[in-house]
């Protein structure tokens, strides 16, 4: 998802069963709790993609793959961090960590 006015990009992945349209709508309609708006210090925090809405998103690019998390981090590395609203690692690493920590849902 590209947020041209803010010079930001968000890179995410979803499974075929969840679908890209549903995942994007979740970001557009999701609301962060006030205490989750900052991740880290005020000076270094990255604003969550859930803080933006449909009209903030100017372009959406999609890539079909059979391994839907395999390319996410590689693609994210193509952008300087100051232009990405991704807050951390994505994909299978997050899923494995969530299982180890017994977290029910993964919130990006």
C-alpha positions as a printed NumPy array, in Angstrom:
array([[  0.   ,   0.   ,   0.   ],
       [  1.395,   3.39 ,  -0.972],
       [  0.557,   6.574,   0.931],
       [  1.94 ,   9.156,  -1.5  ],
       [  0.938,  12.258,   0.449],
       [  2.884,  10.962,   3.473],
       [  5.743,   9.473,   1.425],
       [  5.157,   6.129,   3.112],
       [  4.76 ,   2.52 ,   2.038],
       [  3.357,  -0.471,   3.895],
       [  4.237,  -4.007,   2.893],
       [  2.131,  -6.844,   4.175],
       [  1.176, -10.385,   3.313],
       [ -1.944, -12.421,   3.649],
       [ -3.01 , -15.958,   3.009],
       [ -5.205, -16.927,   0.092],
       [ -7.969, -17.875,   2.512],
       [ -7.973, -14.429,   4.16 ],
       [ -7.571, -12.532,   0.904],
       [ -5.937,  -9.216,   0.128],
       [ -9.155,  -7.178,  -0.029],
       [-10.234,  -8.316,   3.43 ],
       [ -6.768,  -7.683,   4.9  ],
       [ -6.579,  -4.158,   3.476],
       [-10.076,  -3.331,   4.748],
       [ -8.984,  -4.532,   8.208],
       [ -6.195,  -1.944,   8.151],
       [ -8.521,   0.811,   6.944],
       [-11.189,   0.117,   9.554],
       [ -8.999,  -0.969,  12.462],
       [ -8.405,   1.369,  15.362],
       [ -5.358,   1.347,  17.576],
       [ -5.784,   1.83 ,  21.276],
       [ -4.287,   5.147,  22.347],
       [ -1.446,   3.49 ,  24.254],
       [ -0.482,   1.472,  21.128],
       [ -0.081,   4.454,  18.782],
       [  3.59 ,   4.798,  19.665],
       [  6.001,   1.911,  19.328],
       [  9.198,   2.91 ,  21.093],
       [ 10.202,   6.461,  21.871],
       [  8.408,   9.551,  20.584],
       [ 11.439,  10.393,  18.431],
       [ 11.749,   6.983,  16.749],
       [  8.21 ,   5.6  ,  16.743],
       [  6.6  ,   4.535,  13.463],
       [  2.924,   5.365,  13.02 ],
       [  0.841,   2.219,  12.501],
       [ -0.732,   1.558,   9.092],
       [ -4.012,   1.277,  11.009],
       [ -3.789,   5.031,  11.636],
       [ -4.431,   5.668,   7.933],
       [ -7.654,   5.19 ,   5.985],
       [ -8.753,   4.348,   2.45 ],
       [ -8.397,   7.888,   1.11 ],
       [ -4.825,   8.071,   2.437],
       [ -3.916,   5.055,   0.301],
       [ -3.15 ,   6.214,  -3.229],
       [ -1.863,   2.98 ,  -4.775],
       [ -2.001,  -0.717,  -4.008],
       [  0.372,  -3.222,  -5.575],
       [ -0.181,  -6.952,  -5.274],
       [  2.012,  -9.931,  -6.035],
       [  0.751, -13.488,  -6.37 ],
       [  2.914, -16.151,  -4.784],
       [  2.423, -19.626,  -3.439],
       [  4.49 , -18.787,  -0.351],
       [  2.751, -15.632,   0.782],
       [  5.207, -14.607,   3.517],
       [  8.432, -15.567,   1.743],
       [  8.952, -12.243,  -0.043],
       [  7.61 ,  -9.76 ,   2.517],
       [ 10.843,  -8.959,   4.367],
       [ 12.934,  -9.05 ,   1.177],
       [ 10.611,  -6.522,  -0.431],
       [ 10.581,  -4.34 ,   2.677],
       [ 14.387,  -4.176,   2.586],
       [ 14.119,  -2.393,  -0.785],
       [ 12.827,   0.753,   0.964],
       [ 14.714,   2.998,   3.385],
       [ 13.136,   2.587,   6.857],
       [ 12.109,   6.251,   6.991],
       [  9.671,   5.587,   4.121],
       [  8.008,   2.487,   5.599],
       [  5.226,   2.315,   8.172],
       [  5.984,  -1.331,   8.916],
       [  6.773,  -1.527,  12.626],
       [  8.798,  -4.7  ,  12.675],
       [  9.427,  -8.042,  11.15 ],
       [  6.575,  -9.694,   9.364],
       [  5.5  , -13.016,   8.072],
       [  6.289, -16.39 ,   9.526],
       [  8.732, -15.027,  12.104],
       [  5.894, -13.169,  13.802],
       [  3.612, -16.187,  13.614],
       [  6.228, -18.467,  15.199],
       [  6.884, -15.926,  17.959],
       [  3.151, -15.615,  18.65 ],
       [  2.79 , -19.379,  18.999],
       [  5.76 , -19.531,  21.365],
       [  4.341, -16.716,  23.48 ],
       [  0.786, -18.133,  23.308],
       [ -0.585, -14.99 ,  21.657],
       [ -4.046, -15.475,  20.19 ],
       [ -4.013, -12.81 ,  17.477],
       [ -1.252, -11.001,  15.645],
       [ -1.776,  -7.25 ,  15.453],
       [  0.427,  -5.361,  13.032]])
